[in-house]
């Protein structure tokens, strides 16, 4: 039975990747990238069970979890394709950022330089990821306001760099090669964080930017490069994180000197490092057993979702997002850590079907999946039709939508959209103000 379910997964994910390659306008980029990364989370752990944590689970639990995820993915694919083919292709609704689009297209080198400076300032502060922190709870709760602002600015600056880099290429600017090298330097520096998703994030933001500009074939080649890079660096990243005797940036260099792929098969070493992180099915089985014993989430969970749209300076003690008890320990990935690792603070992979199951069980999971797919498709068309600024926001979201969570559930996706929504609203109002100001100055002249 497991073989049949995995065969269905393979067919579905292959179809998603094929749709991405087939359509050069990028409309199925999200579905294709989700399918690509889903192979590592849902197919490889079963094929290579002896290398994954699934080996301790029963066949019944594995089949039940595979079936739950199939229900979610079938509904997600249905919602995405339906919205793409029946709605979004026949609508012309868009939000315009006329002034910002004009400035970005006219001064891409300046915008790239500003974005690079912001990102470098955040990187040099050493707060890029939580892996270097001794206490993950303190990492998130004790950061000063400047750190939080820089974190949000840095997340957007990479997508701004990818956008302006593509614009410089299209405009055949002489500084394109230099800017490209600076962009790659960000990827190289991110190796020191020992965080795989952080390393490949800029590459996939560039892939998203190329795709929305109609350069899907170029994007496809970078996808192959990014996947190869992910496979090669995965064992090293795991080794660096577990390395003892150094901290900070020195940890990466000292660990690299003593790293090797092992005496056995290099392919098996690569797979083991990937499967060690792609533990979603195993974690989901533990979570499902807990949910079946303790029931679904209640009102506070949905209150936390609504509260995430309210700024913290208005609601200082608002509940932690997607938490069933208002604290960080009630968020599903942290709950998974406590169930499997004991009474400490950390997080494990927990998203998509199991997050939907926590909200309403078997019947709600496919409904949640359908809404997730529909929202993902709508986001693609909404943002890519908002000019250059909208495309930048889209590329900044590609990591959250397709790589960090494979895939997010509907409410997880809603919470992830809070920060970009604030950015778009503020920048839209500022753009309209600048438009009026420029028009007034022009009229006075």
Secondary structure, 3 states (H helix, E strand, C coil): CHHHHHHHHHHHHHHHHHHHHHCCCCCCHHHHHHHHHHHHHHHHHHHCHHHCHHHHCCHHHHHHHHHHHHHHHHHHHHHHHHHHHHCHHHCCCCCCCHHHHHHHHHCHHHHHHHHHHHHHHHHHCCCCCCCCCCCHHHHHHCCCHHHHHHHHHHHHHHHHHHHHHHHHHHCCCCCHHHHHHHHHHHHHHHHHHCCHHHHHHHHHHHHHHHHHCCCHHHHHHHHHHHHHHHHHHHHHHHHHHHCCCCCHHHHHHHHHHCCCCCCCCHHHHHHHHHHHHCCHHHHHHHHHHHHHHHCCCCHHHHHHHHHCCCCCCCCCCCCCCCECCCCHHHEHHHHHHHHHHCCCCCCCCCCCHHHHHHHHCHHHHHHHHHHHHHHHHHHHHHHHCCHHHHHHHHHHHHHHHHHHCCCCCHHHHHHHHHHHHHHHHHHHHHHHHHHHHHHHHHHHC
